[in-house]
Amino acid sequence: MVDNQFIKAVEALEKMKVITSQKDLAAFLGYKPQAFSEIMQGRSKVKTSIIQNFCKNYKINLYWLFYGEGEMFDDKNYLTNNGSINTGVNIGVQSSTVEGDLAIHTIEHQALVDVVAFLQEELKEKNNQLKSKDEIINRLMTKLEL
């Protein structure tokens, strides 16, 4: 779901002319254009570093990104009518009822739990990659000793 939502968000920002091109966005996020293109074509997964920078810089709602529910942007006033960025700061959601506050905190908690689970999976993948590289290094070291 995260990958598809990410693609939708990038396309929406392009349509609103907030970003000029995917190539420029990739550079801004510190990613190689070709690797970014692979993500946008659905052939590669979005990395945590991209999600973090993208959501922070474009105020994308993490809950929307992970679940496809709610608003795409954290701050509805983030974009003006012409698509330019509004520099106003979102100070959070305010509710006049205890139940409303509890519901908001429950949703925020669940989103955080899911982000942690996502990051744990990324960490497992990186650890597996490191183990494979360590095995290759050990085999090479053994061959060099012969």
C-alpha positions as CSV (number, residue, x, y, z in Angstrom):
1,M,0.0,0.0,0.0
2,V,2.8,2.5,0.9
3,D,4.4,2.2,-2.6
4,N,1.1,2.9,-4.4
5,Q,0.2,5.8,-2.1
6,F,3.6,7.3,-2.6
7,I,3.2,7.2,-6.3
8,K,-0.3,8.8,-6.0
9,A,1.2,11.6,-3.8
10,V,4.0,12.3,-6.2
11,E,1.6,12.4,-9.1
12,A,-0.7,14.7,-7.2
13,L,2.2,17.1,-6.4
14,E,3.1,17.1,-10.1
15,K,-0.4,17.8,-11.1
16,M,-0.6,20.7,-8.7
17,K,2.8,21.9,-10.0
18,V,4.3,21.8,-6.5
19,I,7.2,19.8,-8.0
20,T,8.5,20.4,-11.5
21,S,9.6,16.9,-12.3
22,Q,10.3,13.5,-10.8
23,K,14.0,13.9,-11.6
24,D,14.1,17.1,-9.6
25,L,12.2,15.5,-6.8
26,A,14.6,12.6,-6.7
27,A,17.5,14.9,-6.5
28,F,15.8,16.9,-3.7
29,L,15.2,13.7,-1.8
30,G,18.8,12.6,-2.3
31,Y,17.9,9.7,-4.6
32,K,19.3,8.8,-8.0
33,P,16.8,9.5,-10.8
34,Q,16.9,6.0,-12.2
35,A,16.2,4.4,-8.8
36,F,13.4,6.9,-8.2
37,S,12.0,6.0,-11.7
38,E,12.0,2.3,-10.7
39,I,9.9,3.2,-7.6
40,M,7.5,5.3,-9.7
41,Q,7.0,2.4,-12.1
42,G,6.3,0.0,-9.3
43,R,9.4,-2.1,-9.8
44,S,11.1,-1.1,-6.6
45,K,10.0,-0.4,-3.0
46,V,10.0,3.0,-1.5
47,K,12.9,3.3,1.1
48,T,12.3,4.6,4.6
49,S,14.7,7.6,4.0
50,I,12.5,8.7,1.0
51,I,9.3,8.3,3.0
52,Q,10.7,10.3,5.9
53,N,12.0,13.2,3.8
54,F,9.0,13.2,1.4
55,C,6.4,13.3,4.2
56,K,8.4,15.9,6.1
57,N,9.0,18.3,3.2
58,Y,5.6,18.0,1.5
59,K,3.5,17.5,4.7
60,I,2.1,14.2,3.5
61,N,0.0,12.4,6.1
62,L,1.7,9.2,7.2
63,Y,-1.6,7.6,8.1
64,W,-2.9,8.3,4.6
65,L,0.4,7.0,3.1
66,F,0.2,3.7,5.0
67,Y,-3.6,3.1,5.0
68,G,-5.0,5.2,2.2
69,E,-7.5,6.8,4.6
70,G,-7.9,10.4,5.6
71,E,-6.4,13.4,3.9
72,M,-3.3,13.2,1.8
73,F,-1.8,16.3,3.5
74,D,-1.3,16.8,7.2
75,D,-2.3,20.5,6.9
76,K,-5.2,21.3,4.7
77,N,-3.9,24.9,4.4
78,Y,-0.5,23.6,3.2
79,L,-1.3,24.3,-0.4
80,T,-2.9,27.5,-1.7
81,N,-5.4,27.4,-4.6
82,N,-2.7,27.7,-7.2
83,G,-0.7,24.8,-5.7
84,S,2.1,26.9,-4.2
85,I,3.3,26.0,-0.8
86,N,1.8,27.8,2.2
87,T,4.4,28.4,4.9
88,G,1.9,28.2,7.7
89,V,2.7,25.8,10.5
90,N,0.3,23.0,11.4
91,I,0.1,22.9,15.2
92,G,-1.9,19.7,15.3
93,V,-5.6,18.6,15.4
94,Q,-7.7,20.1,18.1
95,S,-10.8,18.4,19.5
96,S,-13.4,19.7,22.0
97,T,-14.2,16.2,23.3
98,V,-12.3,13.6,25.3
99,E,-13.6,10.9,23.0
100,G,-12.4,12.8,19.9
101,D,-8.9,13.3,21.5
102,L,-8.8,9.6,22.4
103,A,-9.8,8.6,18.8
104,I,-7.1,10.8,17.4
105,H,-4.4,9.4,19.7
106,T,-5.5,5.9,18.9
107,I,-5.1,6.5,15.2
108,E,-1.7,8.2,15.8
109,H,-0.6,5.3,18.0
110,Q,-1.6,2.7,15.4
111,A,0.1,4.7,12.6
112,L,3.3,4.7,14.8
113,V,3.0,1.0,15.5
114,D,2.8,0.4,11.7
115,V,5.7,2.7,11.0
116,V,7.8,0.8,13.5
117,A,6.8,-2.5,12.0
118,F,7.7,-1.2,8.5
119,L,11.1,0.0,9.9
120,Q,11.7,-3.4,11.5
121,E,11.2,-5.1,8.2
122,E,13.6,-2.7,6.5
123,L,16.1,-3.4,9.3
124,K,15.7,-7.2,8.8
125,E,16.3,-6.8,5.1
126,K,19.4,-4.7,5.7
127,N,20.7,-7.2,8.2
128,N,20.2,-10.1,5.7
129,Q,22.1,-8.1,3.1
130,L,25.0,-7.5,5.6
131,K,25.1,-11.2,6.5
132,S,25.4,-12.1,2.8
133,K,28.2,-9.6,2.3
134,D,29.9,-10.9,5.4
135,E,29.7,-14.5,4.0
136,I,31.2,-13.4,0.7
137,I,34.0,-11.5,2.5
138,N,34.8,-14.6,4.7
139,R,34.9,-16.8,1.6
140,L,37.2,-14.4,-0.2
141,M,39.4,-14.2,2.9
142,T,39.6,-18.0,3.0
143,K,40.6,-18.2,-0.6
144,L,43.3,-15.5,-0.1
145,E,44.8,-17.5,2.8
146,L,45.2,-20.6,0.6
